[in-house]
Amino acid sequence: MTESLQHRLDTALRLAHEAASMAMAMRPAPGSGRGVLKGWQDWVTEADRAIERFLSDALAAAFPADGFQGEEGGVSRGGSLRWVIDPIDGTSNYARGATRFCISIACLESDTPLIGVIAAPTVGETISARRGQGAFLNGQPIRAAETSDPKEAIMEVGWSRRRPASEYLNVCERVLAGGSSLRHGGSGALGLVDVAIGRLDGYAELHINLWDVAAALAILPEAGAKVSDFMAANGGADGNAILACAPGMAQTWSDLPGLPAAL
């Protein structure tokens, strides 16, 4: 299995770079959103669909026994190992020609993330991990921050249209009341891996889907970050709340309203 997982990681890295090149070639010019609205601030673009088709076909050719789950197409096939793909995370940014978006590729065995690869092409960064083998940014090891004082901490809180705005604001107010700074960047996958890299001390969202977080779930523990049990209560199928943070902030943020504890 070890050799098989390394082959899958190598393949995921190659395909992420190819998908990133596709995204850059199809990227809209800055301006009003270009794409189709699936819901409030929930965009899908031609690039989302094209990249998901490319990744589905390429992974099926490389690993025909593996399953596949994509944001745009749902679950297209089953297998003991399955790939979970977000062709473009941060589509609302991408659709306006902005820079904060990424391609997210994960491989899971049942509910256990084994491999995670996230490529952010506008900044030339690839974050990757294989279970038990560490986490890396462009091939260099990464670790979560050592922050333990909330007055020095930075938290990103993602917004979800599936939860009332009042609940989102309540989380933000609690974080600010503790002395921490807030961010919102429009890409859950990048917010989560920024915790793994140490650029943020926490990322929280009251509802997010598996394809948004699957790669980061493999990366965060390998970088020493704490992360809540996203797969609890059927989170893999229905989505769930998530809290990821630097280990020194886990206790401080353990009682944020509507969020599970980071373990």
Solvent accessible surface area in square Angstrom, and as a share of the most:
residue,aa,sasa,rsa
1,M,132,0.59
2,T,89,0.52
3,E,147,0.66
4,S,40,0.26
5,L,17,0.08
6,Q,69,0.31
7,H,104,0.47
8,R,28,0.10
9,L,18,0.09
10,D,72,0.37
11,T,6,0.04
12,A,0,0.00
13,L,45,0.22
14,R,125,0.46
15,L,2,0.01
16,A,0,0.00
17,H,93,0.41
18,E,69,0.31
19,A,0,0.00
20,A,10,0.08
21,S,74,0.48
22,M,55,0.24
23,A,0,0.00
24,M,76,0.34
25,A,90,0.70
26,M,67,0.30
27,R,71,0.26
28,P,23,0.15
29,A,63,0.49
30,P,109,0.69
31,G,34,0.33
32,S,82,0.53
33,G,21,0.21
34,R,113,0.41
35,G,41,0.40
36,V,85,0.49
37,L,98,0.49
38,K,93,0.39
39,G,20,0.19
40,W,197,0.69
41,Q,123,0.55
42,D,33,0.17
43,W,44,0.16
44,V,2,0.01
45,T,7,0.04
46,E,129,0.58
47,A,2,0.02
48,D,1,0.00
49,R,107,0.39
50,A,16,0.12
51,I,0,0.00
52,E,12,0.05
53,R,144,0.52
54,F,56,0.23
55,L,0,0.00
56,S,20,0.13
57,D,98,0.51
58,A,25,0.19
59,L,1,0.00
60,A,33,0.26
61,A,86,0.66
62,A,41,0.31
63,F,13,0.05
64,P,107,0.67
65,A,84,0.65
66,D,6,0.03
67,G,0,0.00
68,F,4,0.02
69,Q,17,0.08
70,G,0,0.00
71,E,39,0.17
72,E,53,0.24
73,G,57,0.55
74,G,30,0.29
75,V,101,0.58
76,S,72,0.47
77,R,64,0.23
78,G,64,0.62
79,G,39,0.38
80,S,95,0.61
81,L,12,0.06
82,R,49,0.18
83,W,0,0.00
84,V,1,0.01
85,I,0,0.00
86,D,1,0.01
87,P,0,0.00
88,I,1,0.01
89,D,8,0.04
90,G,8,0.08
91,T,15,0.09
92,S,34,0.22
93,N,29,0.15
94,Y,1,0.00
95,A,0,0.00
96,R,127,0.47
97,G,5,0.04
98,A,41,0.32
99,T,78,0.46
100,R,74,0.27
101,F,0,0.00
102,C,0,0.00
103,I,0,0.00
104,S,1,0.01
105,I,0,0.00
106,A,0,0.00
107,C,0,0.00
108,L,0,0.00
109,E,72,0.32
110,S,80,0.51
111,D,76,0.40
112,T,48,0.28
113,P,22,0.14
114,L,12,0.06
115,I,0,0.00
116,G,0,0.00
117,V,0,0.00
118,I,0,0.00
119,A,3,0.02
120,A,4,0.03
121,P,29,0.18
122,T,40,0.23
123,V,98,0.56
124,G,54,0.52
125,E,31,0.14
126,T,17,0.10
127,I,2,0.01
128,S,12,0.08
129,A,1,0.01
130,R,22,0.08
131,R,138,0.50
132,G,59,0.57
133,Q,102,0.45
134,G,22,0.21
135,A,3,0.03
136,F,63,0.26
137,L,32,0.16
138,N,86,0.44
139,G,55,0.53
140,Q,122,0.54
141,P,98,0.62
142,I,14,0.07
143,R,156,0.57
144,A,13,0.10
145,A,22,0.17
146,E,166,0.75
147,T,24,0.14
148,S,73,0.47
149,D,56,0.29
150,P,30,0.19
151,K,150,0.64
152,E,125,0.56
153,A,2,0.02
154,I,46,0.23
155,M,0,0.00
156,E,4,0.02
157,V,2,0.01
158,G,3,0.03
159,W,88,0.31
160,S,10,0.06
161,R,98,0.36
162,R,109,0.40
163,R,101,0.37
164,P,71,0.44
165,A,60,0.47
166,S,76,0.49
167,E,58,0.26
168,Y,40,0.15
169,L,97,0.48
170,N,66,0.34
171,V,0,0.00
172,C,14,0.08
173,E,108,0.48
174,R,103,0.38
175,V,2,0.01
176,L,95,0.47
177,A,89,0.69
178,G,34,0.33
179,G,37,0.35
180,S,6,0.04
181,S,43,0.28
182,L,47,0.23
183,R,118,0.43
184,H,106,0.47
185,G,22,0.22
186,G,28,0.27
187,S,2,0.01
188,G,11,0.10
189,A,0,0.00
190,L,14,0.07
191,G,0,0.00
192,L,0,0.00
193,V,1,0.00
194,D,14,0.07
195,V,0,0.00
196,A,0,0.00
197,I,29,0.15
198,G,28,0.27
199,R,115,0.42
200,L,11,0.06
201,D,9,0.05
202,G,0,0.00
203,Y,3,0.01
204,A,0,0.00
205,E,16,0.07
206,L,18,0.09
207,H,30,0.13
208,I,8,0.04
209,N,20,0.10
210,L,3,0.02
211,W,51,0.18
212,D,22,0.11
213,V,0,0.00
214,A,1,0.00
215,A,0,0.00
216,A,0,0.00
217,L,16,0.08
218,A,6,0.05
219,I,0,0.00
220,L,0,0.00
221,P,69,0.43
222,E,36,0.16
223,A,0,0.00
224,G,22,0.21
225,A,8,0.06
226,K,75,0.32
227,V,22,0.12
228,S,4,0.02
229,D,77,0.40
230,F,4,0.02
231,M,28,0.12
232,A,46,0.36
233,A,98,0.76
234,N,92,0.47
235,G,0,0.00
236,G,14,0.14
237,A,79,0.61
238,D,90,0.47
239,G,9,0.09
240,N,34,0.18
241,A,12,0.09
242,I,0,0.00
243,L,0,0.00
244,A,0,0.00
245,C,0,0.00
246,A,0,0.00
247,P,60,0.38
248,G,35,0.34
249,M,0,0.00
250,A,16,0.12
251,Q,162,0.72
252,T,59,0.34
253,W,8,0.03
254,S,48,0.31
255,D,93,0.48
256,L,8,0.04
257,P,34,0.21
258,G,63,0.60
259,L,18,0.09
260,P,49,0.31
261,A,44,0.34
262,A,11,0.08
263,L,132,0.66
